[in-house]
Amino acid sequence: MSLALGATALPAAEPDADFFIEGYAGKVSVAQGEEVPLHITTSEAACEIEVARLGAKREVVWQKSGVAGKRQTIPEDASAKGCGWAESIRVPVGAEWKSGYYEVRLKIADAGGKWTLRNRRTAESSAFFIVRQARPGSTSKILLQLATNTYNAYNNWGGFSIYAYNSLSNNAGHRVSFQRPAASQYSRWELPFVQWAEANGYVLEFAANNDLEHHPEMLASYQLVLSVGHDEYWSTPMRDELEDWIGKGGNVAFFSGNTCCWQVRNEDGGNAFTCWKQNYHLDPTFATREYKTLSTLWSHHLVQRPENQLTGVGFLWGGYRRSHGQFMEEPAAYKVHRPDHWIFAGTGLRRDDDLGGKDTIVGYECDGCELEWKDGLPFATSRDGTPKGFEVLATCPVRWHPDDAEWYERWEKGRIGAACLGLYTRGGTVFTAGTTDWAHGLQGGDAAVQRITRNILDRLSQKPV
């Protein structure tokens, strides 16, 4: 049908197809009573913000609508140096807010066009920050330090992460900034642990990885520090402070795997870090021949500080289970070797029983140590840095993917390692689950995994008599 004489056509596709919102918290970690600056870019003139604590349940603690929005330019080097966006608003963290992980939801909506395309559109993105206890140790003697460095290492917002597989042109970055929209991994590992712990009466206080470096004084207020899930990237000051605290009697439970695998150097006051990984020869530190802070594997022969010295286990003697094409069909379960140990009390487990297979707790990345076997039982050789006296309580075969190992000139090709669950005491006691996926057993309701976790939390969080 043709238009009548003098009629005008309605405007085509009125709504702007460019409809977006993104943002980040200007601080990864704050204490109760402080403020969190939010930096937001959006196509719309106003947006809505909701802040909620993610624990045993999701608790909304702050909301704001009608927050002024504007487009902010994305620098070409945002991945490495941050966005540098202007502050949009500050979230006032209440003194009564519980220590924890807080999700920030950023939302926009409209009703479509005035004349046509009157469909409601919405867009949403998220950011996060962590609230520390203003008086450390006042509600709990257990500190959960979250693997925020790992979140940042895998975040490819702006084009680059520390990994080639998800970076532009398969070219890994070597510096990543926290001052850009985040890609959190909290819900995959730490949240199931927190949900189980809080639902079962455990109170936890929270911190970010870098709080071990920038607020180490808080450690004196705790009996037990936790690492959960995928806690892969550590700086020298983080390690120094925690190891010193262990030496003075502090306890650590690593319900994590691939832990403390790569060394990073924090920069810009903790707003970014550098890690050259396999390309360690390009690290400016390499040319100085002062290798202590070389940003590569902690277990690299130039660094000479394998993570085993801290955790009891490491990735060089570990590897993958049910991931990266390794042991994809076999059960992802531990075999119990020393069932009379106190961590197994009340589980009913016997020697050679399987542990955690229903929920595939051994995966996807696991740590181990060099072993020798006597009368069917494993013993740590301690030649790889594992402390003497480390008790190997359960094991499971794991293996590196060849593509991960070829760059390391001292790698024994085809070696099968073993995820190792165990502990040692040197001042304080250090437990390791040797696997990223321990929390999946809690989430799945595995009675033995839950009891072992209780035994560890109950014993190591108590002040020695």
N, C-alpha and C positions, 0 to 999 in steps of 0.2 A: 504494500500500500504506500502511495506517495503522500508526502506532507501537503497540507493545504497551502495555498498561496499566502505568503507572509509568515508562515510558521517557522520556528527555529528548532533545531535538533537539541535534544537533551545532552548534557555533557557526558562524554564517554568515560567509563571507569573512573568515577569520581575519587574513591578512596585512594590514598597514597599506598602503593604496594610496598614501599619502604617503611616497614612497621617493626620496630625492634626496641629492646631494652637489655642492657648488660651493665654489670658493675662489679666492684670489689671493695672489700674492707681495707681501709688504710693501715690497719694494724691486725696482725694475725692473732695476737694474744694481748689481753688487757686484764687488769685486776678489777674486782668489784668496786663500783663507785667511779670508775673512769669513763671516758667517752670513746666511741668508735666512729671515726670518720668514714662515710660511704662516698664512693666516687662512681657516678652513674652517667652513662650515655644513653639517650633514648630519642626516638623520632617524635615523641609526643611532648606536649607542654607540661604535663603533669603525670605523676605516677603514684603508685601505692607501695608501701613497704610493710612487711610483716616479719617479725623476728621471733623464732621459737627455739627452745632448748630441746635437743633430741636425746632422750634417755629412755627409761623404761616406758615412757609415753612421750608424745610430742606436746609440749606446753608452750602456747603462744604467750609471750611476755611483753610485747610492744608492737603497736601498729600505728601507721601514719598514712593518711591519704592526702591528696592534693600537693604532694611534694613537687616543687618546680623541677622540670626536666629540660634538658637541652642536648643537642648533638655535640660530642666531643671528638676531636681528631685522634685517630689511631696512628701513632708513630711507626715507622718501618721497623725500628728496633725494639718494639714493645715487649717481645718475648724476653729479651735480655735485660733491658733497662727500664721496663715498666711503661705504663701509659701516660703518667704525668697528668692525669685529668684533674680538673678543679674539684674541690670538695662539694658535694651536693647537700649533705645534711649530716648531722652527728647523732648517733644513737646513745642516749644516756643510760649506761649500764647501772642498774640499781644496786645498792649495797646488799639488798636482800636476794638478788639473783643467784641461783645456785651455780657453783663452779660447773662448767660443762662445755659441750660443743653447741654452738648456736648457729642455726641456719637463717639466712636472710633471703626472703623471697621478694623479688622485685617484679611488679606487675603493671601492665597497661591494658586498657580496653577502650574500644569505641563502638559506635553504633552503625558504622559504615557511612555511606554517602547521604547527602540531603535529599536527592531526588531518586537515586537508584542504588542498587547494591547495598541495601539496608540490612546487611548481616552483621551481627555482633562479632567483633574480632578481639582476641586477647593474645597477649604475649607475656611470657614469664621466664625469668632466669633466677639464678641463686648465687649467693656468696656465703661466706662463713667467717666466724671468728670464735676464739676460745676465751672463756672467762676463767681466770685463776682466782683462787681463794685469797682475799686481801690479807688475811692472817693465815699463812700456810699451816696446815695441820690442825686447824681449829675444829674441823668437822670430821676429819678422817686422817689416819696415818698411812693411807694408801694414795699414791700419786700415779695417775695414768698420764704418761706423756705421749701425745698423739703423733703419728708419723707424718707430720705436715711437710717435711722436706721431701718425702716420697710423693705426696700429692703434687708438689710443685715440679718435681723432676719429670713426671709423666704428662704434665699439662702442656699441650701444644698450642694454646691460644696465642694468636699473633703469628703462628707459622712454625714455631720451633719448641721442642722439648729437649731433654737430654738424650732422646732416642731418635735413631734414624728412621725407624719404621713408621712413625707418625708425624714426621717433620717434612717440611717442604723439600721436594726433590730428593727425599731419603737422605737428607744431610742433617745429622744431629747438631743441635746447639751445644755450646759448652758453658753458657751462663743463662740462668733463668731467674725471672723476677717474680716476687709475690705481689707486685703492684699491677695486677692485671686480673681479669675475670678468672676465677679458679676452676679447677677440676678435682673436686674432693674424692677421696676413696674411703671416707669414714663409714659409709653405709655398708661397705662390702665386708669389713672385718671388725672394726672397733665397735660399731653400733651394736651388732649382735652380742658382743661381750658385755657392753654396758647395760643393755636391756636385761640380760640374764642376771648380772651382778646386782643391779638396782632392784629388780623384781624379787631377789632373794635376800634383801636386807643389807647389802653392802653399800656403804657410802664411799664414793670416789671423789678425789679432787683432781683437777685437770690442768694440763700445761701443754704447750707446743714443744716440738723437738728443740727449737732454739732457745727455749727458756732454760734448758740445762746449761747453755753458754752464757746467756745474758742475765739470768736470775739464779745463779747456782746456790745462793745463800738459802733458797727455799728448801733444798734437800735436807738440811739439818732438822727440819720439822717432821720428817716422814720416817717410817720404819721400812716401807716397801715401795719400790718404784716398778711400774708395769710398762711393758712394751707389748702391743697387740697387733697382729696382722703382718703388715708389709713395711717394716721399719728399716729401710734400705740405705739411707743417706745420712751420714754422721760427720760432724766436724771434729777436729782435734780438741778444741776446748770442751765440747759436749762430752767426749770420751774421757778426757782428763778429769773433769769434775765428777763424773759418775764413778770412775774407777777409784778416785781418791775417797769418795764417800763409802764405797764398798769396803775399802781397806780399813775404814773406821767403824765398820760393823753394819753398814746399810745393806739391806736385802733387795734383790732384783728378780723379777720373774719375767722372762721373755716368752710370752705366749705368741711368738712371732717367728718368722723365718726370713731367710735372705737378709738377716739383721746385720746392720753395721757393715754392709758389703763394700760400699764405695765411700771414699773420703771426699768431703766437700770443703770449700773455704767460703765462709760467710762474708758478704760484702755489703756496703751501704747500710751498716747498722743492723744487718739481718734481713734487709728487704730483698736481697738476691743472694744467690750462691753460684760458685763456679765448680764444675766437675768435668774434666777432660776425658775421663774413663779410658777406653781403649787407646785414645790418641794422646796418652800421657806425655809423649815426647814433644808435643806442641805446647804443653803447659810451661809458662815462663819459669816456673819453679824447677823444671827439669834442667834448664841450662845452668842454674846455680849450683847443682849437685848437692843441694840441701834438701833431701827427699822426705823429711818428716811430714810435710804437708802436701806432698805430691797428690794431685787430685785424681787418683786411680784406685784400684782395689786396695783395701786395707791389707789384704794378704799378699800383695805384690812383693817380690823379693827386694825391690828398692826401698819400699816403705818400712819393711821389717817390723810390722805391727799387726799381725793377723787378728781378725776379730775374735778368733778362738780365745785369745788372752782375756777378753771381756766376757763373752757369752758361753765359752766352753766349746763352741762349734763354729763352723764357717762354711761358706759356699763352695770352696775349692774341694772339699770332701763331701759335699752334698749334691744338690741338683734338683731335677724336676720329677714329679709324680703326677700322673693324670693331667699333664700339660706339656706344651712344646713337643708333642709327639712321643713322649717318654712314658713307658709303662701305662699305656692308655687303657688296657683291658684288665690289668691286674687290680686286686683290691688295694685301696689306699688306706691301709691299716697298719698300726704299729704291732710288732710282736713283743710281748712282755718277757723280760729276762730275769728281773729280780723282784718278784711280786711281794717279798717281805719288807720292802722299803716303806717308810712311813707315808710316802705320797700315795701309795696304793691302798692304804688302810680303809677298810669298809667297802672296797670295790668287789671283793670276791674273786679278783683275777688270780690266775695261776700261771706258772711258767709256760711260755709258748702260746698263751692265749692271745687272740687278736683284740686290738683296742681301736675303736673309732671308725671301723670300716663302713658302717652304715651311712655315715655323714662325710666320708672321704676326708678325714682330718689330716692325712699326710699329703699335702699339696698346697698350692701348686708349685711353690718354691720352698726348698728345704735345706737345712744346714746339718753338717755332720763333722766327724773328726776321723783321723786315721785310727784304725782299729786293728787289734790282734785278738785272735780267738783262742781260748783255753777251756777245754772240757765243755765246749758248746756255749760258752759265755763270752761276750765282747768286753774288751778292755781298751781304754784310750792309751796310745803309745806316748802321747805328749810331745812327739817330735814336731808336730805342726803348730805348736803354741797352746794347745789345750792344757789347762792347769793340771798339775799332778793331783791326784785324788778325785778327778772328775769321774763320777759314777754313771755309767751307761745303763739306763734302766729299760729302754726299749729301742728298737731299730726298725727300719724299713728301707729296702733298696731304692735308690734314686740315681739319676744320671743327668749329666749336662747334655744339651743339644750341641752337636758338633759346631754349628755356626757360632755358638757363644764361646767356644774354647780355642778356636784356631788362632786367635790373635795372641794368646798368652804362650810365650815361648817355652815355659816350663810345664806345660800341660801334658799329662799322660793320656794320649788319645784312647778313647773307648773305655776309660775307667768307670766302673760302677761304684758309687759311693753308698752311703747309708745315712738317711735322716736319723738323728740321735736325740732321744729324749733323756735328759739327765740333769745333774747338778753337781756343784762343788762349793766348798766353803773356804774363803780366804779373807778373814775379817768378817764380812757378811756372807750370806749364802746366795748363790746365783743359780736359779733354775732356768732351763730352756726347754721349750716344747719342740724346738727344731723344725717348725712348720708354720707357714703363713695361715693355715686353715683350721687351727685349733678351735677358734670360736664357732666354727660351723657345727662342731659336736655339741656345744652348748645350745646353739640355736635349734638343733635337731632333737634335743632332749635325751642325749646319750647319758645314761645314769653313771657310768664309770667316768666319763669325761667330766661330768659335773662334780662328782665326788673328789676326783683328783684336784680340780680347780679349787674347790672348797678347802681341801687339806692344805694346799699351798697358801691361799689367801689367809686362812686362819692362823697358820703357824708363823708365816714370815712377816705378818703385820703386827705381831705382838712384840713388845719390848722384852728382851731376854731377862730372865729372872736371875 
